[in-house]
Amino acid sequence: MKFGFVKKILAVSIVFLAANSLIAGVFSKYQMEEIRCASTKMQLFYFYLNPSRSADIKDFTFKCKGNDIRYVMPAWIDPTLQNMIAKKVWRDPEEGEVSEADLWRTSISIVYEFLEVTKKTFPPEDGGPGIQPALLVKEYADIKIRFQMSLDRLYRARLGDSFDGRGRTILAIFNIILKEMEAILESIATSDPKKYNQAVVAISVLSQDAFSMILKPSRNYEPPAPPDRFKMMLWNIFSVVGIVLVFLSIWIFFVLNESSTKKWTEDYKKKIEVWKQDFSRQFLDININYIVIFPIGLFGILGLLTMDIFLFLLFLIVGAIIGFKLPKMVLNTMKLARGKKIDAQLMDAIILMSNSLKSGLDIIQGFEMVSKDLLPPISDEFALVIKNYQLGMPFEKALGVMEDRVSSKMLSYMIRAIVLQRQIGGNLTKVFERIVIDIREESKLDEKTKALTAQQRIQSIVVAIMPWVMVSVMFVFQPDVMIRFYSTPIGVFTAIFCIIWMGIGIKVVSSLGKIRV
């Protein structure tokens, strides 16, 4: 029994200490004025929704933070209030039919009650009884539960369109107030006066924000007017005519400048022949005209889809630039890809030539064995060297032609070793063995560097692709907005600026992943 009595004494002491931890007077002078202002505004808000209000409420003046504040009731409230009173939105077993105005007044009155309860914590010199916040925990809990129930009614009655569309914002503010009420109960339970202070002040500010919403113009959504089909049809016709005139003007320009056009055509044919020879040296038979014309046609079609002359010309110019750059890019890409394939076969070719030399054959016969026993592309390259040699070209020169044609560092080492051996002599078998070792070591190092720089390479790919993906998505969902923006000078400047800096970013990120050995 004595032990139980001691436990009760300890429990009472703990409760007493917790109650004294949140003492009265936790608010500054300014914060107490904030609470008083909020209380008055919520009271005024309640009276605005009360049809039996006094006449002086329509033009009300009171002191707030040391200043005289005057509020004139908006003219839209009276006609709107009549509709809210007539509209029954809730049925309660005890209260019966509840109007829209009654539901709102209930929530507003509970917030006002909360602020009045909080005033009890003000010290006597500031007009309050100085009650400790911890002693008000029961009242706070009851207010929080009733406010949660009233807010649930507002949501379930779907009153977001109340007050000419202002209700949705007020509901959002009330929802935040409910969260702050929960924070107040938690602060009292954990004896945290700072958290209590912040929550009460937040509710005061939010209450005033809710009151200010009824003083602002309504924010009803109005759907955009339907487009004028006749104007759109005229715009499309003029756009098509403009594009046709652009083609005619270009054709007339070339007709009037026949000599320049002829010279440009000859230069283009020469360039095509050069590209054709470069591709044939890579054992590729490709129609270069298709590579040039495809991007021009693709971008031209995209420009036509925009139905905008300016964008059509811009797309056409971009397509022409890409078209004339594309053959060189394709050639370099294929050359690098072919060089990598030859690198993968080179070690087998060197071992085969080394064995042929050991068996008494010369280097030319070794090349013939590689051209017959191995698979393309290395067999094609070695066969071409033998063919050039049989046609009268010096063997060293035939090797030099192959070195220019194939992008392979190890192949260059092998060719130089063969040329030096034929000029000054030496043990070519030993050189081949050393090159095989170097190829193995470089392969290991290359795999390691690829693993170390994988992140940088992926980042460079993402930097290069993602902006275009996002722009494409925006064009799909908002084509009119995007076309209007990129049709303006600032839109074109923005696009050019972004492309330049994207190129710089791609170059920097990709260079971070390159390791020179």
C-alpha positions as CSV (number, residue, x, y, z in Angstrom):
1,M,0.0,0.0,0.0
2,K,2.8,2.4,0.9
3,F,4.5,1.6,-2.4
4,G,1.3,2.4,-4.3
5,F,0.9,5.7,-2.5
6,V,4.5,6.7,-3.4
7,K,3.8,5.9,-7.1
8,K,0.8,8.2,-7.0
9,I,2.8,11.0,-5.4
10,L,5.5,10.6,-8.1
11,A,2.9,10.7,-10.9
12,V,1.3,13.8,-9.5
13,S,4.8,15.4,-9.3
14,I,5.5,14.6,-12.9
15,V,2.2,16.0,-14.1
16,F,2.9,19.2,-12.0
17,L,6.4,19.6,-13.5
18,A,5.0,19.1,-17.0
19,A,2.3,21.6,-16.4
20,N,4.9,24.1,-15.1
21,S,7.2,23.6,-18.1
22,L,4.7,25.4,-20.3
23,I,4.1,28.5,-18.3
24,A,1.9,31.4,-19.1
25,G,3.4,34.2,-21.1
26,V,5.0,32.1,-23.8
27,F,4.0,34.8,-26.4
28,S,5.7,38.1,-27.2
29,K,3.7,41.3,-27.3
30,Y,3.5,41.2,-31.1
31,Q,2.4,37.6,-31.1
32,M,-0.4,38.3,-28.7
33,E,-1.6,41.1,-31.0
34,E,-1.5,38.6,-33.8
35,I,-3.8,36.3,-31.9
36,R,-6.2,39.1,-31.0
37,C,-6.4,40.2,-34.6
38,A,-7.0,36.7,-35.8
39,S,-9.8,36.2,-33.2
40,T,-11.5,39.4,-34.3
41,K,-11.3,38.6,-38.0
42,M,-12.7,35.1,-37.5
43,Q,-15.6,36.6,-35.4
44,L,-16.2,39.0,-38.3
45,F,-16.0,36.1,-40.8
46,Y,-18.7,34.3,-38.7
47,F,-21.0,37.3,-38.7
48,Y,-20.6,37.8,-42.4
49,L,-22.3,34.4,-42.8
50,N,-25.0,35.1,-40.2
51,P,-28.2,36.6,-41.8
52,S,-29.2,38.1,-38.5
53,R,-26.1,40.2,-38.1
54,S,-26.2,43.8,-36.9
55,A,-25.9,46.6,-39.4
56,D,-22.6,47.9,-38.1
57,I,-20.9,44.6,-39.1
58,K,-21.0,45.7,-42.8
59,D,-18.6,48.6,-42.0
60,F,-16.5,47.5,-39.1
61,T,-13.3,49.2,-37.6
62,F,-11.1,47.7,-34.9
63,K,-7.5,47.9,-33.7
64,C,-5.0,45.4,-35.0
65,K,-1.3,45.6,-34.0
66,G,-1.8,49.2,-32.9
67,N,-3.5,50.4,-36.1
68,D,-7.1,51.0,-36.9
69,I,-8.3,48.5,-39.5
70,R,-11.5,49.0,-41.4
71,Y,-13.3,46.3,-43.3
72,V,-16.3,46.8,-45.5
73,M,-18.3,43.6,-46.2
74,P,-18.0,42.7,-49.9
75,A,-21.2,43.2,-51.9
76,W,-21.3,39.7,-53.2
77,I,-21.8,38.1,-49.7
78,D,-25.5,38.9,-49.2
79,P,-26.8,37.3,-52.5
80,T,-24.4,34.4,-52.1
81,L,-25.4,33.9,-48.5
82,Q,-29.0,33.5,-49.4
83,N,-28.2,30.7,-51.8
84,M,-25.9,29.1,-49.2
85,I,-28.7,29.1,-46.6
86,A,-31.2,27.7,-49.1
87,K,-28.9,25.0,-50.2
88,K,-29.1,21.9,-47.9
89,V,-25.9,19.9,-48.2
90,W,-25.8,17.7,-45.1
91,R,-28.3,15.6,-43.1
92,D,-27.7,15.0,-39.5
93,P,-29.8,12.6,-37.3
94,E,-30.0,15.2,-34.5
95,E,-29.8,18.5,-36.4
96,G,-31.7,17.5,-39.5
97,E,-31.1,19.3,-42.7
98,V,-27.9,21.4,-42.5
99,S,-27.3,24.3,-45.0
100,E,-24.0,25.1,-46.6
101,A,-23.8,28.3,-44.6
102,D,-24.2,26.4,-41.3
103,L,-21.4,24.0,-42.2
104,W,-19.0,26.9,-42.8
105,R,-20.1,28.8,-39.7
106,T,-19.4,25.7,-37.5
107,S,-15.8,25.4,-38.7
108,I,-15.2,29.2,-38.4
109,S,-16.7,29.3,-34.9
110,I,-14.4,26.5,-33.7
111,V,-11.3,28.3,-35.0
112,Y,-12.6,31.5,-33.2
113,E,-13.1,29.4,-30.0
114,F,-9.6,28.0,-30.3
115,L,-8.2,31.6,-30.4
116,E,-10.3,32.7,-27.5
117,V,-9.1,29.7,-25.4
118,T,-5.5,30.6,-26.3
119,K,-6.1,34.1,-24.9
120,K,-6.4,32.5,-21.5
121,T,-2.7,32.0,-21.5
122,F,-2.0,35.7,-21.7
123,P,-0.6,37.2,-18.5
124,P,-2.8,39.5,-16.4
125,E,-1.0,42.6,-17.5
126,D,-2.0,41.8,-21.1
127,G,-5.7,41.1,-20.3
128,G,-5.6,37.4,-19.7
129,P,-6.0,35.2,-16.6
130,G,-2.5,33.7,-17.1
131,I,-3.5,30.1,-17.2
132,Q,-0.8,27.6,-18.1
133,P,-1.2,26.0,-21.5
134,A,-0.8,22.5,-20.1
135,L,-4.0,23.0,-18.1
136,L,-5.9,23.7,-21.3
137,V,-5.0,20.4,-22.9
138,K,-8.6,19.0,-22.5
139,E,-10.1,22.1,-24.1
140,Y,-7.5,21.9,-27.0
141,A,-8.2,18.2,-27.5
142,D,-12.0,18.8,-27.6
143,I,-11.6,21.7,-30.1
144,K,-9.3,19.7,-32.3
145,I,-11.8,16.8,-32.5
146,R,-14.8,19.0,-33.2
147,F,-12.8,21.0,-35.9
148,Q,-11.7,17.7,-37.5
149,M,-15.4,16.6,-37.7
150,S,-16.6,19.9,-39.1
151,L,-13.8,19.9,-41.7
152,D,-14.7,16.3,-42.7
153,R,-18.3,17.5,-43.3
154,L,-17.1,20.3,-45.5
155,Y,-15.0,17.9,-47.6
156,R,-17.7,15.3,-47.9
157,A,-20.3,17.9,-48.9
158,R,-17.9,19.0,-51.6
159,L,-18.0,22.7,-50.8
160,G,-14.9,23.6,-52.8
161,D,-16.9,25.9,-55.0
162,S,-18.4,27.9,-52.1
163,F,-18.0,31.6,-51.9
164,D,-17.8,31.9,-55.7
165,G,-14.9,29.5,-55.9
166,R,-13.0,30.7,-52.8
167,G,-14.0,27.7,-50.7
168,R,-11.3,25.5,-52.2
169,T,-8.5,27.7,-50.9
170,I,-10.2,28.2,-47.5
171,L,-10.5,24.4,-47.1
172,A,-6.8,24.0,-47.8
173,I,-6.0,26.6,-45.1
174,F,-8.3,24.9,-42.6
175,N,-6.6,21.6,-43.3
176,I,-3.3,23.2,-42.4
177,I,-4.9,24.7,-39.2
178,L,-5.9,21.1,-38.2
179,K,-2.3,19.9,-38.6
180,E,-1.2,22.8,-36.3
181,M,-3.8,21.9,-33.7
182,E,-2.3,18.4,-33.6
183,A,1.1,20.0,-33.2
184,I,-0.2,22.0,-30.2
185,L,-1.3,18.8,-28.4
186,E,2.0,17.2,-29.1
187,S,3.9,20.2,-27.8
188,I,2.0,20.1,-24.5
189,A,2.6,16.3,-24.2
190,T,6.3,16.8,-24.8
191,S,6.6,20.0,-22.7
192,D,7.9,22.0,-25.7
193,P,7.0,25.7,-25.3
194,K,8.7,26.7,-28.5
195,K,6.7,24.3,-30.7
196,Y,3.5,25.4,-28.9
197,N,4.3,29.0,-29.6
198,Q,5.0,28.3,-33.3
199,A,1.8,26.3,-33.8
200,V,-0.4,28.9,-32.2
201,V,1.1,31.8,-34.2
202,A,0.8,29.7,-37.4
203,I,-2.9,29.2,-36.7
204,S,-3.4,32.9,-36.1
205,V,-1.7,33.8,-39.4
206,L,-3.6,31.1,-41.3
207,S,-6.9,32.2,-39.8
208,Q,-6.3,35.7,-41.1
209,D,-5.4,34.3,-44.5
210,A,-8.7,32.5,-44.6
211,F,-10.6,35.7,-43.8
212,S,-8.7,37.6,-46.4
213,M,-9.8,35.2,-49.1
214,I,-13.4,36.5,-49.0
215,L,-12.1,40.0,-49.7
216,K,-10.3,39.0,-52.9
217,P,-11.9,38.6,-56.3
218,S,-13.3,35.1,-57.1
219,R,-11.2,32.6,-59.0
220,N,-13.7,30.6,-60.9
221,Y,-12.3,28.7,-63.8
222,E,-13.6,29.7,-67.2
223,P,-12.9,27.3,-70.1
224,P,-11.1,29.0,-73.0
225,A,-13.2,30.1,-75.9
226,P,-13.4,27.6,-78.8
227,P,-11.0,28.3,-81.6
228,D,-12.3,30.1,-84.7
229,R,-12.2,27.4,-87.3
230,F,-12.5,29.9,-90.2
231,K,-9.4,31.8,-88.9
232,M,-7.5,28.6,-88.4
233,M,-8.4,27.5,-92.0
234,L,-7.2,30.8,-93.4
235,W,-4.0,30.6,-91.3
236,N,-3.3,27.1,-92.7
237,I,-4.0,28.2,-96.2
238,F,-1.7,31.2,-95.9
239,S,1.0,29.0,-94.4
240,V,0.9,26.5,-97.2
241,V,0.9,29.3,-99.8
242,G,3.9,30.9,-98.0
243,I,5.8,27.6,-98.0
244,V,5.1,27.2,-101.8
245,L,6.3,30.7,-102.4
246,V,9.5,29.9,-100.5
247,F,10.1,26.9,-102.8
248,L,9.4,29.1,-105.9
249,S,11.7,31.9,-104.7
250,I,14.5,29.3,-104.1
251,W,13.9,27.8,-107.6
252,I,13.9,31.3,-109.2
253,F,17.1,32.2,-107.3
254,F,18.9,29.2,-108.7
255,V,17.5,29.9,-112.2
256,L,18.8,33.5,-112.2
257,N,22.2,32.4,-110.9
258,E,22.8,29.6,-113.3
259,S,26.5,29.9,-113.4
260,S,26.8,29.8,-109.6
261,T,24.4,27.0,-109.5
262,K,26.3,25.0,-112.0
263,K,29.6,25.5,-110.1
264,W,27.9,24.5,-106.8
265,T,26.5,21.4,-108.5
266,E,30.0,20.4,-109.8
267,D,31.5,21.0,-106.4
268,Y,28.8,18.8,-104.9
269,K,29.4,16.1,-107.4
270,K,33.1,16.1,-106.7
271,K,32.5,16.0,-103.0
272,I,30.1,13.0,-103.5
273,E,32.8,11.2,-105.5
274,V,35.4,11.8,-102.7
275,W,32.9,10.4,-100.1
276,K,32.1,7.5,-102.4
277,Q,35.8,6.6,-102.7
278,D,36.3,6.9,-98.9
279,F,33.3,4.5,-98.3
280,S,34.6,2.1,-101.0
281,R,38.0,2.0,-99.2
282,Q,36.0,0.8,-96.2
283,F,34.5,-2.0,-98.4
284,L,31.1,-0.2,-98.2
285,D,28.9,0.5,-101.2
286,I,26.5,3.3,-100.1
287,N,24.6,5.8,-102.1
288,I,25.8,9.1,-100.6
289,N,22.9,11.1,-102.0
290,Y,20.5,9.2,-99.7
291,I,22.6,10.1,-96.7
292,V,22.6,13.8,-97.7
293,I,18.9,14.0,-98.8
294,F,17.4,12.0,-95.9
295,P,17.9,14.5,-93.0
296,I,17.0,17.4,-95.4
297,G,13.7,15.7,-96.3
298,L,13.0,14.6,-92.6
299,F,13.5,18.1,-91.2
300,G,11.6,19.6,-94.1
301,I,8.6,17.4,-93.3
302,L,8.8,18.4,-89.6
303,G,8.9,22.0,-90.7
304,L,5.8,21.5,-92.8
305,L,3.9,19.9,-89.9
306,T,4.5,23.1,-87.9
307,M,2.6,25.1,-90.6
308,D,4.9,28.0,-89.8
309,I,7.1,29.5,-92.6
310,F,9.8,30.7,-90.2
311,L,10.0,27.3,-88.5
312,F,9.9,25.6,-91.9
313,L,13.0,27.6,-93.0
314,L,14.7,27.0,-89.7
315,F,14.1,23.2,-89.9
316,L,15.2,23.1,-93.6
317,I,18.5,25.0,-92.8
318,V,19.2,22.6,-89.9
319,G,18.4,19.6,-92.1
320,A,20.8,20.9,-94.8
321,I,23.6,21.4,-92.3
322,I,23.2,17.9,-90.9
323,G,22.8,16.4,-94.3
324,F,26.2,17.8,-95.5
325,K,27.9,16.8,-92.3
326,L,26.3,13.4,-92.0
327,P,28.5,11.5,-94.6
328,K,31.7,12.4,-92.9
329,M,30.2,11.5,-89.5
330,V,28.9,8.1,-90.8
331,L,32.3,7.4,-92.4
332,N,34.2,8.1,-89.2
333,T,31.8,6.0,-87.2
334,M,32.1,3.1,-89.6
335,K,35.9,3.5,-89.8
336,L,36.2,3.4,-86.0
337,A,33.9,0.4,-85.8
338,R,35.9,-1.4,-88.5
339,G,39.1,-0.6,-86.7
340,K,37.8,-2.1,-83.5
341,K,36.9,-5.3,-85.3
342,I,40.3,-5.5,-86.9
343,D,41.9,-4.9,-83.5
344,A,40.0,-7.9,-82.1
345,Q,41.4,-10.1,-85.0
346,L,44.9,-8.6,-85.1
347,M,46.4,-10.8,-82.4
348,D,45.3,-14.0,-84.3
349,A,46.7,-12.5,-87.6
350,I,50.1,-11.7,-86.0
351,I,50.4,-15.2,-84.4
352,L,49.6,-16.7,-87.8
353,M,52.2,-14.6,-89.5
354,S,54.8,-15.3,-86.8
355,N,54.2,-19.1,-87.2
356,S,54.6,-18.7,-91.0
357,L,57.9,-16.9,-90.6
358,K,59.1,-19.6,-88.2
359,S,58.2,-22.2,-90.8
360,G,60.4,-20.5,-93.4
361,L,57.9,-18.4,-95.3
362,D,58.3,-14.7,-95.9
363,I,56.0,-11.9,-94.7
364,I,54.1,-11.7,-98.0
365,Q,53.2,-15.3,-97.8
366,G,52.2,-14.7,-94.2
367,F,49.8,-12.0,-95.5
368,E,48.4,-14.4,-98.0
369,M,47.7,-17.0,-95.2
370,V,45.9,-14.3,-93.1
371,S,43.7,-13.3,-96.1
372,K,42.7,-16.9,-96.7
373,D,42.4,-18.4,-93.2
374,L,40.8,-15.5,-91.2
375,L,37.4,-13.9,-91.5
376,P,36.6,-10.3,-92.7
377,P,37.3,-7.5,-92.2
378,I,41.0,-8.3,-91.5
379,S,41.1,-10.9,-94.3
380,D,39.8,-8.3,-96.8
381,E,42.4,-5.7,-95.7
382,F,45.3,-8.2,-96.0
383,A,44.0,-9.5,-99.3
384,L,43.9,-5.9,-100.7
385,V,47.5,-5.4,-99.6
386,I,48.5,-8.5,-101.6
387,K,46.4,-7.5,-104.5
388,N,48.1,-4.0,-104.7
389,Y,51.5,-5.7,-104.4
390,Q,50.8,-8.1,-107.2
391,L,49.7,-5.1,-109.4
392,G,53.1,-3.5,-109.0
393,M,52.7,-1.3,-105.9
394,P,55.7,-1.6,-103.5
395,F,54.9,-3.7,-100.5
396,E,55.8,-0.8,-98.1
397,K,53.4,1.5,-99.9
398,A,50.7,-1.0,-99.9
399,L,51.1,-1.3,-96.1
400,G,51.0,2.5,-95.8
401,V,47.7,2.6,-97.8
402,M,46.2,0.0,-95.4
403,E,47.4,2.1,-92.4
404,D,45.6,5.2,-93.8
405,R,42.5,3.2,-94.5
406,V,42.2,1.4,-91.1
407,S,41.9,3.3,-87.8
408,S,44.0,0.9,-85.6
409,K,46.9,1.8,-83.4
410,M,48.2,-1.7,-83.0
411,L,48.0,-2.3,-86.8
412,S,50.1,0.8,-87.3
413,Y,52.7,-0.7,-84.9
414,M,52.8,-3.9,-86.8
415,I,53.2,-2.1,-90.2
416,R,56.0,0.1,-88.9
417,A,57.8,-3.0,-87.6
418,I,57.5,-4.8,-90.9
419,V,58.7,-1.7,-92.8
420,L,61.8,-1.3,-90.5
421,Q,62.6,-5.0,-90.8
422,R,62.5,-4.9,-94.6
423,Q,64.7,-1.7,-94.6
424,I,67.3,-2.5,-91.9
425,G,66.7,-6.1,-91.0
426,G,66.0,-7.8,-87.7
427,N,64.1,-10.6,-86.0
428,L,60.5,-9.9,-87.0
429,T,59.2,-12.9,-85.1
430,K,60.4,-11.4,-81.8
431,V,58.8,-8.1,-82.7
432,F,55.5,-9.9,-83.5
433,E,55.6,-11.7,-80.1
434,R,56.1,-8.3,-78.4
435,I,53.2,-6.8,-80.2
436,V,51.0,-9.7,-79.2
437,I,51.9,-9.1,-75.5
438,D,51.2,-5.4,-76.0
439,I,47.8,-6.1,-77.5
440,R,46.9,-8.4,-74.6
441,E,48.0,-5.8,-72.0
442,E,46.2,-3.0,-73.8
443,S,43.0,-5.0,-74.0
444,K,43.1,-5.5,-70.2
445,L,43.8,-1.8,-69.7
446,D,41.0,-0.8,-72.1
447,E,38.4,-3.0,-70.2
448,K,39.5,-1.5,-66.9
449,T,39.2,2.1,-68.2
450,K,35.8,1.3,-69.6
451,A,34.7,0.1,-66.2
452,L,36.1,3.2,-64.4
453,T,34.6,5.7,-66.9
454,A,31.2,4.0,-67.3
455,Q,29.4,6.6,-65.2
456,Q,30.9,9.5,-67.2
457,R,30.0,7.9,-70.5
458,I,26.4,7.3,-69.3
459,Q,26.2,10.9,-68.1
460,S,27.3,12.3,-71.4
461,I,24.6,10.1,-73.2
462,V,22.0,11.4,-70.7
463,V,23.1,15.0,-71.1
464,A,22.9,14.6,-74.9
465,I,19.5,12.8,-75.1
466,M,17.3,13.9,-72.2
467,P,16.8,17.6,-73.2
468,W,15.6,16.5,-76.6
469,V,13.3,13.9,-75.1
470,M,11.8,16.6,-72.8
471,V,11.3,19.1,-75.6
472,S,9.7,16.3,-77.7
473,V,7.3,15.5,-74.9
474,M,6.4,19.1,-74.5
475,F,5.8,19.4,-78.2
476,V,3.5,16.4,-78.0
477,F,1.4,17.7,-75.1
478,Q,1.5,21.5,-75.8
479,P,2.3,21.8,-79.6
480,D,0.6,25.2,-79.9
481,V,2.5,26.8,-77.0
482,M,5.8,25.4,-78.0
483,I,5.4,26.5,-81.6
484,R,4.4,30.0,-80.6
485,F,7.3,30.3,-78.3
486,Y,10.0,29.0,-80.7
487,S,8.5,31.1,-83.4
488,T,9.5,34.3,-81.6
489,P,13.1,35.8,-81.6
490,I,13.6,35.1,-77.9
491,G,12.5,31.4,-78.5
492,V,15.1,31.0,-81.3
493,F,17.7,32.7,-79.2
494,T,16.9,30.4,-76.3
495,A,17.1,27.3,-78.5
496,I,20.5,28.4,-80.0
497,F,21.8,29.3,-76.6
498,C,20.7,25.9,-75.1
499,I,22.2,23.9,-78.1
500,I,25.6,25.7,-77.7
501,W,25.8,25.1,-74.0
502,M,24.5,21.5,-74.3
503,G,27.3,20.9,-76.8
504,I,29.8,22.3,-74.4
505,G,28.4,20.2,-71.5
506,I,28.5,17.1,-73.6
507,K,32.1,17.8,-74.6
508,V,33.2,18.4,-71.0
509,V,31.4,15.4,-69.6
510,S,32.7,13.1,-72.3
511,S,36.3,14.4,-71.9
512,L,36.1,13.4,-68.2
513,G,35.7,9.8,-69.3
514,K,38.7,9.7,-71.6
515,I,42.0,8.4,-70.3
516,R,45.0,8.9,-72.5
517,V,47.5,6.0,-72.2
